[in-house]
Every structure is written in C-alpha cells, then in structure tokens.
Amino acid sequence: MDEELPVNINVNVFDRDAMSYGGYLYTTNTSLSSWLATQRTTDVILQTGCFAGRRVLDMACGDGFYTIRFWDHSAPLAMTGVDAACRAVQVANVNRQNRPIQFVVGDVHALPWPDNSFDVALVQSVLHHDDNPVGIIREAFRLAPEILIHEPNGNNLGLKIIERLSRYHREHREKSYTSLRLKRWVKDAGGQVIYQKFAGFVPMFCPDWLARTMKAIEPVVERVLLLNACGSAVMVLVARRVV
C-alpha cells in the first residue's frame, strides 16, 4: 500500500494533531472528560463481543489508540488498522510496540484486500468526517460479512450545539447523524442491523466538574428508554451483510 495518499483538509488536521501531540488530542491529553469518554467507548465496543477469535479490520484506525486496546482486551485472531493520515499511522506503529498488529496507510473507500479478507470490520468514528460515508460502509461489507459502526449520537440535540460552538469540532469538521440515517445507509449498502446500543454521556474537552457530574448521571441516561436514544453521546451498531 502506498505510504503517501492525496490529502484533504480532514486528513491534514489529523496529521497535524499526530505531529503536535504524538497522537490525537482526545487520546493524549490528560483531561478527565477525554479519559471518561474514551473509556466508555472502549467498553461499549468490547461488550459486543465481536472481535474474539476473529480477523478484524479497523477502518480509519487513526493513531491506533483504540485498535491497541481492542487487541489487548478482546483476543482477536488478527488485527489490521488502516488510515489515510500517514502521520497518525506512524504513531500507531510506534505505540503498538511488539504487538502483532498491522498498521498501514490506505483509503477506506477502496482498499487492496480481496473480498471477505476479514471476519469483521470496525468502522469507528469515521463516517461523520467523510463526504462519502455510504462508500465506506459498502467497502466494509465487501471486506467482511459483519461490521461494527461507532458514531456520535446524532439524535442528541446537545451534541449539535457542541458541533457549532466547539473550536475543535469545527476544525475537525465534526458532525453527527441520526440512528435512522445510519440504519438506512447500512440497508443501502446491503446489510441489516442486528444490534444497537446508545451509551456515554460525558462530552470530551469539558471541565472536570462537569465531567464528574455527567458521569454520575450517565447510568440513568443509558438505562431510561428514549432518554438513552436522545441523550447518550455515542451509538454502536452491529450489522451483517445480507446481499
């Protein structure tokens, strides 16, 4: 796979982060909110049990923060991470140490592996950055019969406000989609959703006092029907290819 790819503003800003911080801002800073949010995301993805004993492709793996944790805690058969941000991939290759994870640079819309090269494809927090999210889902289903999608919860109106007010969100072109839209994209790409979960409540980069308060409320938000769909920070979908 080529080490250099045509870049766009999204790739540039993530490469800038990787060079400036030695990884992405939310995976390398010491704020309580980032730690709580990334830990909840890690937990809710691991709880699906999708990776154990399987060949896993992490599409848009970034700096490898999550990929490495999934390797350490889910016992996959093999793990491959791919991302268009070459500086971030360099960070991932350093951070993997002696783990047998393969990190490579590539375009997640058109990857070089044959059909069904993997058992499951992880599509984590990339659709909301991309101009062709359905193309990514189609490519995921080409490479694996099962995919796991993790995205910001676009049903959450509070998140829409953060996307407009937060400098980080604006610089990184952060946006979010509703669960209904994601399900429609999965269907259009030839898949069927078999699992859905809304989780988390702590927004990244908020003050520690607010992070503690929202973490205390988080179990209630996750447990109450409708409130979880409209108030949770993220959503996870597992889908299988049907055509």
Backbone as CSV, one residue per row, in Angstrom:
resi,resn,N_x,N_y,N_z,CA_x,CA_y,CA_z,C_x,C_y,C_z
1,MET,0.849,-1.183,0.000,0.000,0.000,0.000,0.888,1.237,0.000
2,ASP,0.545,2.269,-0.749,1.358,3.464,-0.818,1.459,4.129,0.541
3,GLU,2.619,4.727,0.815,2.820,5.435,2.072,2.294,6.863,2.028
4,GLU,2.066,7.401,0.843,1.527,8.749,0.725,0.253,8.709,-0.098
5,LEU,-0.750,9.435,0.339,-2.024,9.491,-0.357,-2.393,10.935,-0.620
6,PRO,-3.226,11.206,-1.646,-3.755,12.559,-1.789,-4.477,12.952,-0.506
7,VAL,-4.204,14.162,-0.015,-4.759,14.563,1.274,-5.885,15.558,1.083
8,ASN,-6.784,15.605,2.054,-7.798,16.628,2.103,-7.708,17.304,3.451
9,ILE,-8.588,18.256,3.721,-8.485,19.026,4.950,-8.654,18.139,6.184
10,ASN,-9.479,17.114,6.074,-9.664,16.221,7.213,-8.391,15.464,7.544
11,VAL,-7.751,14.901,6.527,-6.514,14.166,6.762,-5.445,15.108,7.292
12,ASN,-5.367,16.300,6.745,-4.350,17.256,7.175,-4.478,17.592,8.648
13,VAL,-5.681,17.820,9.121,-5.849,18.246,10.505,-5.517,17.104,11.459
14,PHE,-5.799,15.864,11.074,-5.452,14.738,11.936,-3.948,14.445,11.891
15,ASP,-3.326,14.632,10.735,-1.872,14.502,10.670,-1.202,15.588,11.512
16,ARG,-1.757,16.783,11.482,-1.231,17.873,12.312,-1.311,17.514,13.786
17,ASP,-2.445,16.964,14.200,-2.601,16.549,15.594,-1.563,15.499,15.964
18,ALA,-1.385,14.514,15.087,-0.446,13.430,15.376,0.975,13.956,15.542
19,MET,1.346,14.933,14.722,2.690,15.502,14.827,2.829,16.399,16.048
20,SER,1.765,17.115,16.402,1.826,18.078,17.504,1.769,17.409,18.868
21,TYR,0.952,16.368,18.988,0.687,15.776,20.297,1.225,14.357,20.459
22,GLY,1.796,13.796,19.391,2.206,12.395,19.462,1.021,11.460,19.444
23,GLY,-0.055,11.885,18.830,-1.315,11.145,18.773,-2.449,12.136,18.638
24,TYR,-3.675,11.686,18.749,-4.808,12.601,18.646,-5.035,13.312,19.974
25,LEU,-5.629,14.484,19.893,-5.781,15.313,21.084,-6.566,14.587,22.168
26,TYR,-7.647,13.916,21.792,-8.504,13.284,22.799,-7.917,11.980,23.341
27,THR,-6.873,11.432,22.701,-6.239,10.213,23.217,-4.959,10.503,23.983
28,THR,-4.438,11.717,23.877,-3.154,12.025,24.520,-3.270,13.055,25.637
29,ASN,-4.356,13.849,25.694,-4.436,14.843,26.764,-4.842,14.181,28.075
30,THR,-4.684,14.915,29.135,-4.912,14.337,30.463,-6.241,14.777,31.075
31,SER,-7.128,15.358,30.290,-8.393,15.833,30.847,-9.258,14.659,31.273
32,LEU,-9.983,14.843,32.360,-10.860,13.805,32.882,-11.935,13.442,31.864
33,SER,-12.484,14.447,31.187,-13.575,14.189,30.249,-13.130,13.289,29.106
34,SER,-11.935,13.516,28.569,-11.444,12.679,27.476,-11.212,11.254,27.949
35,TRP,-10.675,11.103,29.167,-10.432,9.763,29.696,-11.753,9.015,29.886
36,LEU,-12.738,9.686,30.458,-14.030,9.033,30.692,-14.720,8.674,29.383
37,ALA,-14.671,9.585,28.414,-15.351,9.343,27.139,-14.691,8.213,26.358
38,THR,-13.358,8.215,26.289,-12.677,7.155,25.538,-12.822,5.805,26.232
39,GLN,-12.848,5.793,27.563,-13.024,4.533,28.276,-14.420,3.961,28.049
40,ARG,-15.440,4.830,28.051,-16.802,4.332,27.819,-16.943,3.800,26.400
41,THR,-16.339,4.476,25.450,-16.366,3.991,24.074,-15.690,2.633,23.973
42,THR,-14.518,2.499,24.586,-13.813,1.218,24.578,-14.692,0.109,25.151
43,ASP,-15.301,0.386,26.298,-16.117,-0.632,26.971,-17.321,-1.050,26.133
44,VAL,-18.016,-0.064,25.565,-19.261,-0.394,24.864,-18.978,-1.166,23.572
45,ILE,-17.845,-0.926,22.941,-17.470,-1.699,21.757,-17.054,-3.108,22.148
46,LEU,-16.247,-3.233,23.202,-15.826,-4.563,23.652,-17.010,-5.413,24.096
47,GLN,-18.034,-4.774,24.657,-19.202,-5.508,25.146,-19.973,-6.227,24.035
48,THR,-19.773,-5.823,22.795,-20.447,-6.516,21.688,-19.892,-7.917,21.484
49,GLY,-18.651,-8.153,21.920,-18.032,-9.465,21.746,-17.727,-9.821,20.303
50,CYS,-17.574,-8.816,19.465,-17.429,-9.063,18.025,-16.021,-9.496,17.594
51,PHE,-15.015,-9.301,18.451,-13.640,-9.442,17.975,-12.961,-10.754,18.350
52,ALA,-13.401,-11.400,19.382,-12.693,-12.568,19.910,-12.547,-13.671,18.861
53,GLY,-11.299,-14.094,18.640,-11.020,-15.190,17.727,-11.267,-14.884,16.268
54,ARG,-11.342,-13.609,15.900,-11.700,-13.250,14.532,-10.646,-12.346,13.908
55,ARG,-10.654,-12.294,12.585,-9.768,-11.388,11.836,-10.477,-10.035,11.746
56,VAL,-9.880,-9.019,12.349,-10.536,-7.727,12.500,-9.818,-6.673,11.666
57,LEU,-10.585,-5.897,10.923,-10.068,-4.741,10.190,-10.605,-3.482,10.841
58,ASP,-9.707,-2.616,11.308,-10.086,-1.330,11.894,-9.941,-0.266,10.817
59,MET,-11.069,0.138,10.241,-11.063,1.105,9.150,-11.053,2.525,9.734
60,ALA,-10.008,3.279,9.394,-9.767,4.607,9.955,-9.327,4.486,11.415
61,CYS,-8.227,3.779,11.594,-7.717,3.470,12.929,-7.048,4.656,13.602
62,GLY,-6.735,5.710,12.844,-6.095,6.881,13.424,-4.760,6.549,14.061
63,ASP,-4.552,7.038,15.290,-3.273,6.839,15.974,-3.159,5.482,16.649
64,GLY,-4.138,4.602,16.427,-4.080,3.245,16.949,-4.492,3.098,18.405
65,PHE,-4.933,4.187,19.015,-5.297,4.167,20.435,-6.306,3.062,20.742
66,TYR,-7.405,3.064,20.015,-8.442,2.064,20.261,-8.038,0.689,19.740
67,THR,-7.400,0.639,18.583,-7.002,-0.642,17.992,-6.163,-1.452,18.970
68,ILE,-5.204,-0.786,19.584,-4.308,-1.456,20.528,-5.086,-1.967,21.739
69,ARG,-6.022,-1.180,22.220,-6.826,-1.607,23.366,-7.730,-2.781,23.013
70,PHE,-8.263,-2.765,21.814,-9.095,-3.896,21.409,-8.251,-5.167,21.269
71,TRP,-7.047,-5.026,20.788,-6.146,-6.182,20.718,-5.865,-6.717,22.122
72,ASP,-5.581,-5.841,23.039,-5.204,-6.251,24.398,-6.348,-6.887,25.175
73,HIS,-7.590,-6.500,24.872,-8.707,-6.895,25.733,-9.758,-7.779,25.068
74,SER,-9.579,-8.127,23.785,-10.628,-8.923,23.131,-10.123,-10.187,22.452
75,ALA,-8.821,-10.451,22.476,-8.243,-11.680,21.936,-8.658,-11.970,20.495
76,PRO,-8.469,-11.022,19.567,-8.768,-11.324,18.166,-7.733,-12.282,17.588
77,LEU,-8.087,-12.938,16.503,-7.144,-13.808,15.813,-6.068,-12.977,15.127
78,ALA,-6.483,-11.880,14.498,-5.564,-10.970,13.838,-6.208,-9.584,13.809
79,MET,-5.378,-8.549,13.795,-5.888,-7.176,13.812,-5.095,-6.342,12.812
80,THR,-5.825,-5.658,11.919,-5.216,-4.759,10.945,-5.886,-3.398,11.059
81,GLY,-5.087,-2.340,11.121,-5.608,-0.983,11.142,-5.168,-0.231,9.908
82,VAL,-6.080,0.548,9.336,-5.757,1.323,8.137,-6.326,2.724,8.290
83,ASP,-5.562,3.719,7.819,-5.995,5.111,7.914,-5.300,5.918,6.830
84,ALA,-5.980,6.985,6.395,-5.406,7.845,5.360,-4.394,8.838,5.919
85,ALA,-4.409,9.068,7.222,-3.490,10.029,7.845,-2.171,9.326,8.146
86,CYS,-1.179,9.538,7.282,0.056,8.755,7.385,0.828,9.053,8.667
87,ARG,0.778,10.299,9.166,1.477,10.612,10.420,0.823,9.874,11.589
88,ALA,-0.483,9.782,11.572,-1.174,9.043,12.622,-0.802,7.562,12.580
89,VAL,-0.683,7.002,11.384,-0.287,5.603,11.248,1.129,5.391,11.765
90,GLN,1.991,6.363,11.545,3.343,6.270,12.097,3.312,6.195,13.617
91,VAL,2.461,7.016,14.235,2.303,6.978,15.693,1.797,5.606,16.123
92,ALA,0.806,5.086,15.403,0.246,3.776,15.746,1.310,2.688,15.692
93,ASN,2.168,2.736,14.693,3.206,1.719,14.562,4.236,1.801,15.681
94,VAL,4.470,2.995,16.196,5.358,3.141,17.351,4.679,2.603,18.606
95,ASN,3.414,2.967,18.790,2.712,2.611,20.029,2.350,1.130,20.132
96,ARG,2.314,0.432,19.011,1.945,-0.991,19.071,3.043,-1.829,19.710
97,GLN,4.268,-1.288,19.755,5.418,-1.985,20.336,5.583,-3.351,19.669
98,ASN,5.551,-4.430,20.436,5.765,-5.749,19.830,4.481,-6.505,19.548
99,ARG,3.346,-5.819,19.633,2.085,-6.478,19.318,2.028,-6.786,17.817
100,PRO,1.485,-7.937,17.422,1.441,-8.309,16.004,0.266,-7.665,15.263
101,ILE,0.094,-6.352,15.453,-0.942,-5.596,14.747,-0.304,-4.970,13.510
102,GLN,-1.000,-5.013,12.406,-0.518,-4.379,11.185,-1.218,-3.033,11.017
103,PHE,-0.447,-1.962,10.975,-0.981,-0.629,10.703,-0.465,-0.153,9.355
104,VAL,-1.370,0.231,8.460,-0.973,0.651,7.120,-1.757,1.897,6.712
105,VAL,-1.219,2.602,5.734,-1.875,3.779,5.164,-2.747,3.342,3.997
106,GLY,-3.973,3.838,3.945,-4.854,3.474,2.845,-6.139,4.272,2.849
107,ASP,-6.834,4.224,1.731,-8.113,4.904,1.549,-9.234,3.917,1.858
108,VAL,-10.011,4.184,2.909,-11.023,3.217,3.340,-12.191,3.094,2.371
109,HIS,-12.217,3.904,1.318,-13.235,3.743,0.283,-12.834,2.680,-0.734
110,ALA,-11.534,2.394,-0.821,-11.049,1.453,-1.837,-9.762,0.820,-1.326
111,LEU,-9.897,-0.295,-0.650,-8.747,-0.965,-0.053,-8.300,-2.135,-0.921
112,PRO,-7.045,-2.542,-0.821,-6.483,-3.505,-1.778,-6.766,-4.964,-1.462
113,TRP,-7.377,-5.277,-0.342,-7.586,-6.671,0.021,-8.743,-7.292,-0.773
114,PRO,-8.687,-8.598,-1.019,-9.787,-9.290,-1.719,-11.060,-9.317,-0.873
115,ASP,-12.167,-9.629,-1.523,-13.441,-9.780,-0.823,-13.301,-10.774,0.328
116,ASN,-13.979,-10.494,1.430,-14.052,-11.398,2.575,-12.680,-11.728,3.168
117,SER,-11.782,-10.763,3.149,-10.467,-10.972,3.749,-10.504,-10.947,5.271
118,PHE,-11.600,-10.406,5.835,-11.707,-10.267,7.282,-13.049,-10.828,7.752
119,ASP,-13.129,-11.102,9.043,-14.371,-11.588,9.630,-15.277,-10.455,10.081
120,VAL,-14.675,-9.355,10.519,-15.450,-8.199,10.980,-14.660,-6.933,10.694
121,ALA,-15.374,-5.904,10.271,-14.763,-4.596,10.005,-15.299,-3.592,11.021
122,LEU,-14.392,-2.911,11.695,-14.747,-1.864,12.641,-14.726,-0.525,11.918
123,VAL,-15.851,0.152,11.919,-15.979,1.472,11.282,-16.246,2.462,12.411
124,GLN,-15.170,2.916,13.037,-15.299,3.674,14.268,-15.051,5.170,14.058
125,SER,-16.097,5.940,14.235,-15.997,7.405,14.271,-15.293,7.980,13.051
126,VAL,-15.624,7.447,11.884,-15.082,7.995,10.643,-16.181,8.509,9.716
127,LEU,-17.386,7.940,9.803,-18.448,8.325,8.863,-18.771,9.807,8.970
128,HIS,-18.723,10.358,10.175,-19.096,11.766,10.356,-18.013,12.722,9.893
129,HIS,-16.851,12.204,9.532,-15.791,13.046,8.973,-15.767,13.006,7.450
130,ASP,-16.500,12.096,6.854,-16.289,11.769,5.449,-17.394,12.326,4.557
131,ASP,-17.022,12.597,3.300,-18.002,13.101,2.335,-18.765,11.973,1.644
132,ASN,-18.314,10.727,1.816,-18.988,9.589,1.190,-19.106,8.452,2.202
133,PRO,-19.894,8.630,3.247,-19.982,7.592,4.285,-20.552,6.279,3.789
134,VAL,-21.498,6.316,2.861,-22.067,5.068,2.350,-21.006,4.262,1.615
135,GLY,-20.090,4.960,0.955,-18.995,4.263,0.271,-18.118,3.484,1.236
136,ILE,-17.894,4.041,2.418,-17.109,3.338,3.428,-17.851,2.090,3.902
137,ILE,-19.147,2.210,4.137,-19.927,1.066,4.597,-19.940,-0.036,3.538
138,ARG,-20.074,0.336,2.284,-20.057,-0.667,1.210,-18.714,-1.387,1.174
139,GLU,-17.640,-0.626,1.311,-16.314,-1.243,1.293,-16.129,-2.150,2.503
140,ALA,-16.666,-1.758,3.644,-16.590,-2.609,4.830,-17.303,-3.931,4.594
141,PHE,-18.483,-3.880,3.987,-19.227,-5.112,3.711,-18.563,-5.950,2.621
142,ARG,-17.809,-5.331,1.736,-17.064,-6.116,0.744,-15.979,-6.944,1.424
143,LEU,-15.361,-6.350,2.419,-14.206,-6.982,3.057,-14.575,-7.930,4.192
144,ALA,-15.775,-7.750,4.756,-16.171,-8.573,5.899,-17.688,-8.760,5.903
145,PRO,-18.177,-9.913,6.316,-19.625,-10.140,6.349,-20.313,-9.447,7.514
146,GLU,-19.526,-8.978,8.477,-20.095,-8.298,9.635,-19.325,-7.019,9.900
147,ILE,-20.036,-5.950,10.236,-19.374,-4.686,10.539,-19.912,-4.125,11.857
148,LEU,-19.062,-3.380,12.522,-19.440,-2.679,13.741,-19.214,-1.192,13.503
149,ILE,-20.273,-0.408,13.636,-20.206,1.043,13.426,-20.318,1.741,14.776
150,HIS,-19.413,2.658,15.033,-19.473,3.510,16.223,-19.473,4.958,15.735
151,GLU,-20.448,5.739,16.196,-20.569,7.123,15.752,-21.108,8.002,16.882
152,PRO,-20.828,9.316,16.826,-21.523,10.238,17.728,-23.032,10.106,17.524
153,ASN,-23.777,10.295,18.591,-25.225,10.119,18.538,-25.903,11.361,17.971
154,GLY,-26.237,11.306,16.703,-26.872,12.441,16.041,-28.303,12.696,16.460
155,ASN,-28.868,11.829,17.303,-30.191,12.099,17.877,-30.112,13.132,19.006
156,ASN,-28.905,13.389,19.492,-28.676,14.242,20.661,-28.573,15.707,20.230
157,LEU,-29.559,16.517,20.584,-29.552,17.922,20.178,-28.424,18.695,20.850
158,GLY,-28.041,18.287,22.062,-26.921,18.938,22.732,-25.632,18.794,21.951
159,LEU,-25.467,17.638,21.317,-24.279,17.415,20.500,-24.260,18.350,19.298
160,LYS,-25.414,18.624,18.731,-25.486,19.549,17.599,-25.001,20.949,17.998
161,ILE,-25.315,21.350,19.224,-24.860,22.655,19.716,-23.341,22.656,19.885
162,ILE,-22.813,21.572,20.477,-21.358,21.470,20.666,-20.636,21.532,19.332
163,GLU,-21.183,20.883,18.322,-20.544,20.865,17.000,-20.399,22.269,16.420
164,ARG,-21.293,23.172,16.798,-21.237,24.534,16.261,-20.432,25.478,17.133
165,LEU,-20.351,25.198,18.417,-19.673,26.113,19.329,-18.213,25.741,19.591
166,SER,-17.901,24.449,19.544,-16.561,23.987,19.884,-15.584,24.225,18.730
167,ARG,-14.477,24.874,19.040,-13.455,25.120,18.012,-12.899,23.805,17.479
168,TYR,-12.655,22.864,18.377,-12.140,21.559,17.948,-13.100,20.906,16.966
169,HIS,-14.381,20.898,17.287,-15.358,20.266,16.416,-15.422,20.949,15.051
170,ARG,-15.311,22.259,15.044,-15.350,22.975,13.760,-14.101,22.683,12.936
171,GLU,-12.922,22.711,13.567,-11.676,22.469,12.840,-11.618,21.061,12.260
172,HIS,-12.205,20.102,12.961,-12.163,18.709,12.523,-13.415,18.303,11.747
173,ARG,-14.227,19.286,11.409,-15.440,19.056,10.613,-16.327,17.994,11.260
174,GLU,-16.421,18.059,12.591,-17.247,17.095,13.318,-18.727,17.324,13.007
175,LYS,-19.413,16.241,12.753,-20.856,16.284,12.569,-21.421,14.968,13.070
176,SER,-22.711,14.816,13.025,-23.308,13.587,13.536,-24.578,13.277,12.754
177,TYR,-24.932,12.003,12.776,-26.095,11.531,12.031,-27.032,10.767,12.965
178,THR,-28.301,10.790,12.647,-29.281,10.069,13.463,-29.127,8.567,13.263
179,SER,-29.647,7.816,14.222,-29.602,6.364,14.117,-30.419,5.865,12.922
180,LEU,-31.491,6.543,12.605,-32.301,6.140,11.457,-31.532,6.294,10.151
181,ARG,-30.763,7.366,10.058,-29.981,7.566,8.835,-28.889,6.504,8.716
182,LEU,-28.219,6.192,9.808,-27.193,5.157,9.767,-27.787,3.811,9.357
183,LYS,-28.951,3.487,9.896,-29.598,2.227,9.534,-29.966,2.209,8.050
184,ARG,-30.391,3.337,7.536,-30.730,3.407,6.116,-29.487,3.202,5.254
185,TRP,-28.379,3.792,5.666,-27.129,3.595,4.928,-26.701,2.134,4.947
186,VAL,-26.835,1.495,6.095,-26.492,0.081,6.192,-27.351,-0.736,5.227
187,LYS,-28.632,-0.462,5.191,-29.534,-1.171,4.285,-29.166,-0.918,2.833
188,ASP,-28.868,0.339,2.503,-28.493,0.690,1.131,-27.206,-0.020,0.709
189,ALA,-26.337,-0.311,1.681,-25.068,-0.975,1.389,-25.194,-2.492,1.396
190,GLY,-26.416,-3.009,1.598,-26.638,-4.443,1.541,-26.532,-5.152,2.869
191,GLY,-26.756,-4.411,3.972,-26.657,-5.019,5.283,-27.924,-4.879,6.106
192,GLN,-27.917,-5.528,7.249,-29.042,-5.463,8.176,-28.499,-5.297,9.589
193,VAL,-29.021,-4.320,10.317,-28.593,-4.080,11.692,-29.134,-5.176,12.592
194,ILE,-28.260,-5.789,13.384,-28.676,-6.853,14.297,-28.489,-6.456,15.759
195,TYR,-27.858,-5.313,16.009,-27.608,-4.871,17.389,-27.459,-3.364,17.384
196,GLN,-28.030,-2.723,18.389,-27.912,-1.271,18.531,-27.826,-0.919,20.009
197,LYS,-26.926,0.000,20.345,-26.803,0.450,21.726,-26.410,1.919,21.752
198,PHE,-27.053,2.684,22.613,-26.685,4.066,22.880,-25.959,4.102,24.220
199,ALA,-24.880,4.869,24.305,-24.079,4.840,25.524,-23.319,6.150,25.698
200,GLY,-22.822,6.339,26.929,-21.997,7.502,27.238,-22.818,8.764,27.433
201,PHE,-22.242,9.688,28.162,-22.922,10.972,28.376,-21.922,12.117,28.538
202,VAL,-20.658,11.778,28.789,-19.644,12.797,29.055,-19.068,13.323,27.743
203,PRO,-19.181,14.630,27.471,-18.571,15.188,26.262,-17.079,15.431,26.466
204,MET,-16.299,15.210,25.441,-14.863,15.470,25.531,-14.592,16.962,25.690
205,PHE,-13.486,17.259,26.356,-12.957,18.617,26.497,-13.817,19.514,27.383
206,CYS,-14.652,18.929,28.218,-15.427,19.747,29.153,-14.679,19.832,30.484
207,PRO,-15.008,20.811,31.348,-14.339,20.941,32.650,-14.527,19.691,33.510
208,ASP,-13.565,19.470,34.407,-13.610,18.269,35.243,-14.892,18.187,36.067
209,TRP,-15.349,19.328,36.612,-16.546,19.295,37.455,-17.763,18.842,36.662
210,LEU,-17.826,19.290,35.407,-18.951,18.897,34.561,-18.829,17.427,34.164
211,ALA,-17.599,16.985,33.893,-17.384,15.582,33.537,-17.817,14.668,34.683
212,ARG,-17.479,15.018,35.913,-17.868,14.202,37.070,-19.389,14.163,37.223
213,THR,-20.011,15.324,37.055,-21.469,15.397,37.194,-22.165,14.548,36.134
214,MET,-21.716,14.671,34.898,-22.366,13.940,33.811,-22.079,12.444,33.895
215,LYS,-20.906,12.087,34.408,-20.610,10.661,34.588,-21.527,10.064,35.645
216,ALA,-21.839,10.821,36.679,-22.752,10.327,37.709,-24.154,10.119,37.166
217,ILE,-24.551,10.950,36.218,-25.884,10.856,35.622,-25.935,9.801,34.514
218,GLU,-24.795,9.472,33.956,-24.703,8.608,32.776,-25.487,7.297,32.894
219,PRO,-25.409,6.556,34.007,-26.166,5.300,34.079,-27.672,5.485,33.913
220,VAL,-28.200,6.596,34.418,-29.632,6.867,34.274,-29.968,7.146,32.818
221,VAL,-29.139,7.958,32.177,-29.365,8.294,30.766,-29.344,7.025,29.916
222,GLU,-28.400,6.136,30.192,-28.280,4.920,29.392,-29.429,3.941,29.646
223,ARG,-29.976,3.972,30.842,-30.973,2.970,31.234,-32.397,3.329,30.824
224,VAL,-32.718,4.611,30.769,-34.099,5.041,30.540,-34.413,5.053,29.041
225,LEU,-35.414,4.305,28.660,-35.828,4.221,27.261,-36.169,5.607,26.722
226,LEU,-35.828,5.887,25.490,-35.992,7.165,24.796,-34.956,8.179,25.253
227,LEU,-34.758,8.307,26.572,-33.709,9.203,27.046,-32.348,8.745,26.557
228,ASN,-32.136,7.429,26.538,-30.837,6.945,26.061,-30.648,7.250,24.580
229,ALA,-31.715,7.114,23.785,-31.597,7.372,22.351,-31.385,8.845,22.028
230,CYS,-31.911,9.712,22.874,-31.838,11.156,22.610,-30.765,11.872,23.428
231,GLY,-30.256,11.230,24.494,-29.317,11.908,25.364,-27.930,11.324,25.398
232,SER,-27.754,10.087,24.958,-26.432,9.453,25.002,-25.467,10.113,24.024
233,ALA,-24.188,9.941,24.296,-23.156,10.602,23.488,-22.847,9.856,22.198
234,VAL,-22.893,8.523,22.251,-22.491,7.734,21.085,-23.481,6.604,20.853
235,MET,-23.369,6.002,19.674,-24.164,4.798,19.377,-23.280,3.774,18.694
236,VAL,-23.624,2.520,18.927,-22.934,1.393,18.315,-23.953,0.543,17.585
237,LEU,-23.662,0.220,16.342,-24.498,-0.671,15.537,-23.634,-1.834,15.079
238,VAL,-24.179,-3.038,15.145,-23.565,-4.204,14.516,-24.495,-4.640,13.388
239,ALA,-23.911,-4.869,12.224,-24.730,-5.216,11.058,-24.089,-6.354,10.295
240,ARG,-24.925,-7.157,9.635,-24.445,-8.266,8.806,-24.861,-8.044,7.362
241,ARG,-24.025,-8.514,6.485,-24.294,-8.437,5.040,-25.385,-9.433,4.688
242,VAL,-26.369,-8.974,3.913,-27.487,-9.847,3.539,-27.592,-10.061,2.038
243,VAL,-26.843,-9.284,1.259,-26.877,-9.479,-0.200,-25.469,-9.502,-0.737
